[in-house]
Structure formats: structure tokens, C-alpha cells
């Protein structure tokens, strides 16, 4: 009986069993145009919609791997903080929300810090993860950004921050609001050391993050269509009782009004950052040709003997040297000038 149940029955069930259903993560729906995109195509296109160009949100790990050369970087551990200093509870305990977010993202908080090379330039980057409680800034995020700034100053490297946040974390009350001042002071130390501080806005960047370290960068770059602001559009319209213009608080609108320096697509972001850092640090471009290199080949070709034309000779014979200009007051003829 055990032989029939342990061997024969599983064999029969394997033969008649229906194939497994298609995994639900093979196709992704664009939140902008609702186009279905195959997951491999989406990964190859850096999570940008192939139909409308909408830039989808990226996890922090993928952002760091995409930013640094060859995806290689060293992770910088952030200091640990008290998990629930206020013992906050709304519909659910704050500690339970933290455990769920940590299980979802496999991270301890909403920020990750890494150091590596961007186009050959050593740099420190701090990336927010919107999947972790909306990227909200609490004590853990504040400590992470302060640590990133300290490492940048210690190793004399530029600091790049990728905010993606809904603002301060309400479950930590005034302690989260204190991080606005702490992060601003940390960034000022980077500037005092004469190091570049670049902010790359991603969708969305709002609330206390926008009102603190995100708006004091040396260079402000944004991905296309990113939502950037302090209060929400509906709150503003209710307060001022006026309709806001189309595209208000979007990256393109803010660049037109001087709050951003440039809006760069994701596939050109790394190259743009590398070029910007080299300009700020006054470093020579890696691929810059040496002076005179562009003229080396034409000059060499002028001294090579002309090739004999073929039967249907239509090619012009190459001149050995450039023709000299006639002297003033003389005729430009092929006859030799008489003495």
C-alpha cells in the first residue's frame, strides 16, 4: 500500500496535473498609458514605459546598481535608531508597520547609502526607497543622510541624493521634523568642505524632504514627469480657491520657472551626472581627445604618394601639399613668374 501511495500515485498525478498558471509578474501595466509591458522589456528599458516614456519608480537597490560603474558599489551601514520612540498607534501599531515594510523591502529603513564610481569619479550616493512607508523621513532616514554626508566629507567625495518621499514620518512626531534641520546642517558641511552636492529628484518628492535638504543642492536634476512640491495640489487649490495651471509641480514646469537646472531621462542620467561632477571638480573628461589629435590623420594623408587611377579613372589625384596663395599684385596662373 505504501508503494502505491508513495510512488505510483505521484507519477499518475504528475501526468494528469494541469500546468501551473502563468506567474503574475511577467507583465506590468504602465500607470500612465495603461500599456501592458513584458517584464524583460521593462528591465532592459530601465523601468521606463516603452510606449509613453513614463518613468516608473525604482527600488533603491536597483537605483544604486544603475548609478555606479558596472553596478559595483560598497554599501555604507546606517546607524540604528529607536524603533518606536513615541509608542505610536493609529489603526495599527507603528512597530507592526515597520515590520511589514522591512519584510517587503528587506531593508531596515527608507534610505540606502553606497559609495562607488560614476564615470570614473568616486562619489557617495543616498537613495530613498518609496516602497518603505512612502519613503517618509524619520530618525533612521535622518541618520542615514547624516552618515552619507560625513563619509563624503571624510573621503572628500561629492554627495548625490535621490529623494523619493512623501515627507516627514508622522508616527515619530516632532522627532521626524527635527531631521529637517539635522540633514540641512549635514549638507552644509559638505558644501563647506568644497565638495559638490547634487540632488536628483524622483517621483514623488514632497513635504518636509522638499522643504529641507532637497532644495539646497548645487545642481538640481530631475527625471521626467516627477512630482515635486511641498503641499499637494488639492490642498493648495482649496486654500487659495483657484485652479492651478496644467502640469503644476511637475519637473518640466519647475524647470521652466527656475527651480530645476535640467530634466534628464533615466537612460542619460548616469552620463549627465558623470559630466556634471567632472565640471564641478574641474576634472578633465575621460574621453577628451588630446590637442591636435583630430588633425593628425589629414596631415599624414597629404604626404602619402597618390594612387594610380584604375581604368575608369574618375577619382581626383591627391595633392602632396596645399597650394600656396599667390603674392599680392600677381596673377594666379599656372605659368612660372618671370624674373
Number of C-alpha atoms within 10 A of each C-alpha: 5 7 8 10 10 10 10 11 11 11 13 10 10 10 9 8 9 8 8 6 6 7 7 7 8 11 15 16 13 21 12 13 12 12 15 16 19 14 15 12 14 18 11 9 15 18 22 22 23 17 13 12 17 19 23 18 17 19 15 24 18 11 19 25 15 18 23 24 17 12 15 15 20 11 14 17 12 20 13 12 13 8 14 14 13 13 11 14 13 7 5 9 13 19 15 11 14 17 13 14 19 17 12 11 17 11 16 18 24 26 26 25 26 21 23 23 17 24 21 13 19 19 24 28 28 25 25 29 25 24 19 25 18 18 25 31 30 26 25 22 27 26 20 25 29 23 20 28 29 17 21 26 22 11 11 17 24 25 28 25 22 25 27 32 29 24 26 27 22 14 20 19 14 13 18 22 21 14 25 22 14 18 23 19 16 19 26 17 17 23 18 10 14 15 20 25 24 22 23 23 26 26 24 22 27 23 20 23 25 24 17 19 23 23 16 16 19 14 19 19 24 27 21 20 21 22 23 25 21 17 15 13 14 11 10 14 12 10 9 9 10 9 11 13 8 8 12 14 22 19 27 20 17 20 17 11 10 9 14 20 15 20 20 17 17 20 13 9 18 18 13 18 21 21 19 15 24 19 13 15 15 9 11 10 13 12 6 7 9 7 8 8 8 10 9 10 10 9 11 9 14 14 12 11 11 13 10 9 11 8 6 6 9 8 10 9 12 13 13 12 10 7 7 6 7 10 8 7 6 8 10 11 8 6 7 6 9 4 3
